[in-house]
């Protein structure tokens, strides 16, 4: 038995080619808001939604001082949970801005998948109510 419990995922850190392009995408497509932490400098750029954030770091493949794992990290995907109404509203928003996406029915969950400017797979998922 553990002596502690985890509340929720605080943030996902991803490496991106262009901080400004990614900041604009996460703001315009998903409605994430920039959190300012002046003592950190220009990055990471924290983009938050409620109790969750995406931390944007620059990809620096050529930096010899960074360990390999920090130069260009690939995340398979990350998912935001939404309810049915917000799922449908997100689909309408994505259609309005001509965003390419795919929908998958996972029986228990329905998900929409999209890619950010660097190809990271972003999922919005909702429970279907099926058991």
ROSE-4610 file (N, C-alpha, C; in Angstrom, 1 decimal, always signed):
// ROSE-4610
residu = [X/X/X/X/X/X/X/X/X/X/X/X/X/X/X/X/X/X/X/X/X/X/X/X/X/X/X/X/X/X/X/X/X/X/X/X/X/X/X/X/X/X/X/X/X/X/X/X/X/X/X/X/X/X/X/X/X/X/X/X/X/X/X/X/X/X/X/X/X/X/X/X/X/X/X/X/X/X/X/X/X/X/X/X/X/X/X/X/X/X/X/X/X/X/X/X/X/X/X/X/X/X/X/X/X/X/X/X/X/X/X/X/X/X/X/X/X/X/X/X/X/X/X/X/X/X/X/X/X/X/X/X/X/X/X/X/X/X/X/X/X/X/X/X/X/X/X/X/X/X/X/X/X/X/X/X/X/X/X/X/X/X/X/X/X/X/X/X/X/X/X/X/X/X/X/X/X/X/X/X/X/X/X/X/X/X/X/X/X/X/X/X/X/X/X/X/X/X/X/X/X/X/X/X/X/X/X/X/X/X/X/X/X/X/X/X/X/X/X/X/X/X/X/X/X/X/X/X/X/X/X/X/X/X/X/X/X/X/X/X/X/X/X/X/X/X/X/X/X/X/X/X/X/X/X/X/X/X/X/X/X/X/X/X/X/X/X/X/X/X/X/X/X/X/X/X/X/X/X/X/X/X/X/X/X/X/X/X/X/X/X/X/X/X/X/X/X/X/X/X/X/X/X/X/X/X/X/X/X/X/X/X/X/X/X/X/X/X/X/X/X/X/X/X/X/X/X/X/X/X/X/X/X/X/X/X/X/X/X/X/X/X/X/X/X/X/X/X/X/X/X/X/X/X/X/X/X/X/X/X/X/X/X/X/X/X/X/X/X/X/X/X/X/X/X/X/X/X/X/X/X/X/X/X/X/X/X/X/X/X/X/X/X]
num = [1/1/1/2/2/2/3/3/3/4/4/4/5/5/5/6/6/6/7/7/7/8/8/8/9/9/9/10/10/10/11/11/11/12/12/12/13/13/13/14/14/14/15/15/15/16/16/16/17/17/17/18/18/18/19/19/19/20/20/20/21/21/21/22/22/22/23/23/23/24/24/24/25/25/25/26/26/26/27/27/27/28/28/28/29/29/29/30/30/30/31/31/31/32/32/32/33/33/33/34/34/34/35/35/35/36/36/36/37/37/37/38/38/38/39/39/39/40/40/40/41/41/41/42/42/42/43/43/43/44/44/44/45/45/45/46/46/46/47/47/47/48/48/48/49/49/49/50/50/50/51/51/51/52/52/52/53/53/53/54/54/54/55/55/55/56/56/56/57/57/57/58/58/58/59/59/59/60/60/60/61/61/61/62/62/62/63/63/63/64/64/64/65/65/65/66/66/66/67/67/67/68/68/68/69/69/69/70/70/70/71/71/71/72/72/72/73/73/73/74/74/74/75/75/75/76/76/76/77/77/77/78/78/78/79/79/79/80/80/80/81/81/81/82/82/82/83/83/83/84/84/84/85/85/85/86/86/86/87/87/87/88/88/88/89/89/89/90/90/90/91/91/91/92/92/92/93/93/93/94/94/94/95/95/95/96/96/96/97/97/97/98/98/98/99/99/99/100/100/100/101/101/101/102/102/102/103/103/103/104/104/104/105/105/105/106/106/106/107/107/107/108/108/108/109/109/109/110/110/110/111/111/111/112/112/112/113/113/113/114/114/114/115/115/115/116/116/116/117/117/117/118/118/118/119/119/119/120/120/120/121/121/121/122/122/122/123/123/123/124/124/124/125/125/125/126/126/126/127/127/127/128/128/128/129/129/129/130/130/130/131/131/131]
x = [+0.8/+0.0/+0.9/+0.5/+1.3/+0.9/+1.9/+1.7/+1.2/+1.0/+0.6/-0.3/-1.1/-1.9/-1.7/-1.8/-1.7/-3.0/-3.1/-4.3/-4.7/-3.7/-4.0/-2.7/-2.6/-1.5/-1.3/-0.2/+0.0/+0.3/+1.3/+1.7/+2.4/+2.4/+3.1/+4.1/+5.4/+6.5/+6.8/+6.7/+7.1/+8.1/+8.9/+9.9/+9.3/+9.4/+8.8/+9.8/+9.5/+10.5/+10.4/+9.2/+9.0/+8.0/+8.5/+7.7/+6.5/+6.7/+5.6/+4.5/+4.9/+3.9/+3.1/+3.8/+3.1/+2.2/+2.7/+1.8/+0.5/+0.6/-0.5/-1.5/-0.9/-1.7/-2.5/-1.8/-2.5/-3.5/-3.3/-4.3/-5.5/-5.2/-6.3/-7.1/-6.4/-7.1/-7.8/-7.0/-7.5/-8.0/-7.7/-8.1/-7.3/-6.0/-5.2/-4.7/-4.4/-4.0/-2.5/-1.8/-0.4/-0.3/+0.5/+0.8/+2.2/+2.4/+3.7/+4.4/+5.7/+6.6/+7.9/+7.9/+9.1/+10.4/+10.6/+11.9/+12.5/+11.6/+12.1/+12.7/+12.4/+12.9/+11.8/+12.3/+11.4/+10.7/+11.3/+10.7/+11.0/+10.2/+9.1/+7.9/+7.2/+5.9/+4.8/+4.2/+3.2/+1.8/+1.1/-0.2/-1.2/-2.1/-2.9/-4.4/-5.0/-6.5/-6.9/-7.4/-7.8/-6.6/-6.6/-5.5/-4.4/-4.4/-3.5/-2.8/-1.5/-0.8/+0.1/+0.4/+1.4/+2.5/+3.7/+4.9/+5.7/+5.8/+6.5/+8.0/+8.9/+10.3/+10.9/+11.9/+12.5/+13.2/+13.0/+13.8/+15.2/+16.2/+17.6/+18.5/+18.4/+19.1/+20.6/+21.0/+22.5/+23.2/+22.4/+23.0/+23.8/+25.2/+26.0/+25.9/+25.4/+25.3/+24.0/+23.1/+21.8/+22.0/+21.5/+21.4/+20.5/+20.8/+20.0/+18.5/+18.1/+16.7/+16.0/+16.7/+16.1/+16.2/+16.8/+17.0/+15.7/+15.2/+14.0/+13.2/+12.3/+11.5/+10.2/+9.9/+8.7/+7.7/+6.5/+5.4/+4.5/+4.0/+3.1/+1.8/+1.2/+0.1/-0.3/-1.1/-1.6/-3.1/-3.9/-5.3/-5.9/-6.9/-7.7/-9.0/-9.6/-10.9/-11.9/-13.0/-14.1/-15.4/-16.5/-17.8/-18.4/-19.6/-20.1/-20.4/-20.9/-21.2/-19.9/-18.9/-17.6/-16.9/-17.1/-16.6/-17.2/-18.6/-19.3/-18.9/-18.7/-18.3/-16.9/-16.0/-14.7/-14.7/-15.5/-15.6/-16.1/-17.1/-17.6/-16.5/-15.7/-14.6/-13.6/-13.2/-12.2/-12.6/-13.9/-14.5/-14.4/-14.8/-14.8/-13.4/-12.4/-11.0/-10.3/-11.1/-10.5/-9.3/-9.4/-8.4/-8.6/-7.6/-7.6/-7.6/-8.6/-8.6/-9.3/-9.1/-9.8/-10.5/-11.6/-12.4/-12.3/-12.2/-12.2/-13.2/-14.0/-14.9/-14.2/-13.9/-13.2/-14.2/-15.5/-16.6/-16.9/-16.0/-16.1/-15.9/-15.1/-14.7/-14.8/-15.0/-14.9/-13.9/-13.0/-11.8/-11.7/-11.2/-10.8/-9.3/-8.6/-7.2/-6.8/-5.8/-5.3/-3.8/-3.1/-1.7/-1.4/-0.4/+0.0/+1.0/+1.6/+2.5/+3.7/+4.1/+5.3/+5.0/+3.7/+3.3/+3.0/+2.9/+2.5/+1.0/+0.7/-0.7/-1.4/-2.5/-3.3/-4.7/-5.2/-6.5/-7.4/-8.7/-9.8/-10.6/-11.0/-11.7/-12.9/-14.0/-15.1/-15.6/-16.3/-16.9/-18.2/-18.4/-19.7/-20.8/-20.5/-21.6/-21.8/-21.1/-21.3/-20.5/-21.0/-20.4/-20.1]
y = [-1.2/+0.0/+1.2/+2.2/+3.5/+4.4/+5.2/+6.2/+7.5/+7.6/+8.9/+8.5/+9.5/+9.3/+10.5/+10.2/+11.2/+11.8/+13.1/+13.8/+13.8/+14.3/+14.4/+14.7/+14.6/+14.9/+16.5/+17.0/+18.4/+19.0/+18.4/+18.9/+17.9/+18.1/+17.3/+18.2/+17.8/+18.7/+18.1/+19.0/+18.6/+19.5/+19.0/+19.8/+20.2/+21.4/+21.9/+22.7/+22.8/+23.6/+25.1/+25.6/+27.0/+27.3/+27.9/+28.2/+29.0/+30.1/+31.0/+30.3/+29.5/+28.8/+27.8/+27.1/+26.1/+26.8/+27.9/+28.7/+29.2/+29.7/+30.1/+28.9/+27.8/+26.6/+26.1/+25.9/+25.5/+26.5/+27.7/+28.7/+28.7/+28.8/+28.9/+27.6/+26.4/+25.2/+24.6/+24.6/+24.0/+25.0/+26.3/+27.3/+27.3/+26.8/+26.8/+28.3/+28.6/+30.0/+29.9/+31.0/+31.1/+31.5/+30.8/+31.1/+31.7/+32.9/+33.6/+33.3/+32.9/+32.7/+33.4/+34.7/+35.6/+35.1/+34.5/+34.1/+32.9/+32.3/+31.1/+31.6/+32.8/+33.2/+32.9/+32.8/+32.6/+31.2/+30.3/+28.9/+28.2/+27.2/+26.7/+27.7/+27.5/+28.2/+27.3/+27.7/+26.9/+27.3/+26.3/+26.5/+25.7/+26.4/+25.6/+25.6/+24.6/+24.4/+23.8/+24.6/+24.1/+23.7/+22.4/+21.9/+21.1/+21.4/+20.7/+21.7/+21.4/+22.3/+21.5/+22.1/+21.6/+22.6/+22.1/+22.9/+22.8/+23.9/+23.9/+24.3/+23.4/+23.6/+23.6/+24.4/+24.3/+23.0/+22.5/+21.3/+21.8/+21.3/+21.7/+20.5/+20.0/+18.8/+19.0/+20.2/+20.4/+20.8/+20.9/+21.4/+20.3/+20.3/+19.3/+19.2/+20.2/+20.2/+19.6/+19.3/+18.7/+17.2/+16.4/+14.9/+14.6/+13.4/+13.0/+13.0/+12.5/+12.5/+13.8/+14.9/+16.2/+17.0/+16.4/+17.2/+17.1/+16.0/+15.8/+14.7/+14.9/+13.9/+13.7/+12.5/+12.2/+11.5/+12.1/+11.6/+10.9/+9.7/+9.1/+9.9/+10.2/+11.2/+11.6/+12.6/+12.9/+13.3/+13.1/+13.2/+14.2/+14.9/+15.8/+15.1/+15.0/+14.4/+15.6/+15.3/+16.3/+15.5/+16.3/+15.7/+15.7/+15.1/+15.0/+16.3/+17.3/+18.6/+19.3/+19.2/+19.8/+19.1/+17.8/+17.0/+17.5/+17.6/+18.1/+19.5/+20.4/+21.8/+21.8/+20.9/+20.9/+20.5/+19.5/+19.1/+20.2/+21.0/+22.1/+23.2/+23.4/+24.4/+23.9/+22.6/+22.1/+22.2/+22.0/+22.1/+23.6/+24.5/+25.9/+26.4/+25.9/+26.4/+25.5/+24.5/+23.6/+22.8/+22.3/+21.5/+20.0/+19.3/+17.9/+17.1/+16.2/+15.3/+14.0/+13.0/+11.7/+11.4/+10.6/+10.2/+8.7/+8.2/+6.8/+6.5/+5.4/+4.9/+3.8/+3.9/+2.9/+2.1/+2.1/+1.5/+2.3/+2.2/+2.9/+4.4/+4.7/+6.1/+6.4/+7.7/+8.2/+9.3/+9.3/+10.2/+10.9/+12.1/+12.8/+13.1/+12.8/+12.9/+14.0/+14.9/+15.9/+16.0/+16.7/+16.9/+18.4/+18.7/+20.1/+20.4/+21.6/+21.9/+21.1/+20.4/+19.5/+18.1/+17.7/+16.4/+15.6/+16.3/+15.6/+15.3/+14.1/+13.6/+14.1/+14.9/+15.4/+14.8/+14.2/+13.5/+14.3/+14.4/+14.7/+13.5/+13.1/+11.9/+12.1/+11.3/+11.4/+10.0/+9.8/+8.5/+8.4/+7.2/+6.9/+6.5/+6.0/+5.5/+4.0/+3.4/+2.0/+1.2/+0.1/-0.8/-2.2]
z = [+0.0/+0.0/+0.0/-0.8/-0.9/+0.3/+0.6/+1.7/+1.2/-0.1/-0.7/-1.9/-2.4/-3.6/-4.5/-5.8/-6.8/-7.1/-7.3/-7.6/-9.1/-9.9/-11.3/-12.0/-13.3/-14.1/-14.0/-13.6/-13.5/-14.9/-15.6/-16.9/-17.7/-19.0/-19.9/-20.6/-20.6/-21.2/-22.6/-23.6/-24.9/-25.5/-26.4/-27.2/-28.5/-28.8/-30.1/-30.9/-32.2/-33.1/-32.9/-32.6/-32.6/-31.4/-30.3/-29.2/-29.5/-30.3/-30.7/-31.5/-32.4/-33.3/-32.4/-31.5/-30.7/-29.7/-29.1/-28.2/-28.8/-30.0/-30.8/-31.1/-31.5/-31.8/-30.5/-29.4/-28.2/-27.7/-27.9/-27.5/-28.5/-29.8/-30.7/-30.9/-30.9/-31.1/-29.8/-28.7/-27.5/-26.4/-26.6/-25.6/-24.4/-24.5/-23.3/-23.1/-21.9/-21.5/-21.1/-21.4/-21.0/-19.6/-18.8/-17.4/-17.4/-16.8/-16.8/-15.6/-15.7/-14.6/-15.0/-14.7/-15.2/-14.8/-13.6/-13.2/-13.9/-14.7/-15.6/-16.9/-17.3/-18.6/-19.7/-20.9/-22.0/-22.1/-21.5/-21.5/-20.2/-19.8/-20.6/-20.7/-21.8/-21.9/-21.3/-20.2/-19.6/-20.2/-20.8/-21.4/-20.5/-19.8/-18.9/-19.2/-18.7/-18.7/-17.4/-16.5/-15.2/-14.4/-14.0/-13.2/-14.1/-15.4/-16.3/-17.2/-17.5/-18.4/-19.3/-20.5/-21.4/-21.3/-21.0/-20.9/-22.2/-22.9/-24.2/-24.0/-24.5/-24.4/-25.8/-26.1/-27.5/-27.7/-28.9/-29.3/-29.7/-29.1/-29.4/-29.6/-30.8/-31.2/-31.2/-31.4/-31.6/-30.3/-29.2/-27.9/-27.3/-27.2/-26.7/-25.1/-24.5/-23.0/-22.5/-23.4/-23.0/-23.1/-22.1/-22.3/-23.5/-24.1/-25.3/-25.0/-23.9/-23.6/-23.6/-23.4/-23.3/-24.6/-25.6/-26.9/-27.7/-27.9/-28.8/-28.3/-27.4/-26.8/-27.5/-27.9/-28.6/-27.6/-27.5/-26.7/-27.7/-27.4/-28.3/-28.4/-27.3/-27.3/-25.9/-25.7/-24.4/-24.6/-23.6/-23.7/-22.7/-23.1/-22.2/-22.1/-20.9/-20.7/-20.9/-21.6/-21.8/-21.6/-21.3/-21.3/-22.7/-22.9/-24.3/-24.9/-24.2/-24.7/-25.2/-24.4/-24.8/-25.9/-26.0/-27.1/-28.4/-28.4/-29.6/-29.9/-28.9/-29.2/-29.7/-29.3/-29.8/-31.3/-31.6/-33.0/-33.9/-33.4/-34.2/-34.4/-33.3/-33.4/-34.4/-34.3/-35.2/-36.7/-36.9/-38.3/-38.7/-37.8/-38.2/-38.6/-37.9/-38.2/-39.2/-39.8/-40.9/-40.4/-39.1/-38.6/-39.0/-39.4/-39.7/-38.4/-38.3/-37.1/-37.5/-36.6/-36.8/-35.5/-35.7/-34.5/-34.4/-33.2/-33.0/-31.8/-32.1/-31.0/-30.3/-29.1/-28.3/-27.4/-27.8/-27.0/-25.7/-24.8/-23.5/-23.6/-24.6/-24.8/-26.3/-26.6/-27.9/-27.9/-28.9/-28.9/-30.3/-30.2/-31.4/-31.3/-32.4/-32.4/-33.4/-33.0/-33.9/-33.6/-34.5/-34.3/-34.2/-33.2/-33.1/-34.2/-34.2/-35.3/-35.4/-34.3/-34.4/-34.5/-34.7/-34.9/-33.7/-32.5/-31.3/-31.4/-31.1/-31.1/-29.8/-30.0/-28.9/-29.0/-27.9/-27.9/-27.0/-27.4/-26.5/-26.4/-25.2/-25.0/-24.1/-24.3/-23.4/-23.2/-22.0/-21.7/-22.5/-23.0/-23.8/-22.9/-21.7/-20.8/-21.0/-22.0/-22.2/-21.2/-20.8/-19.8/-20.4]
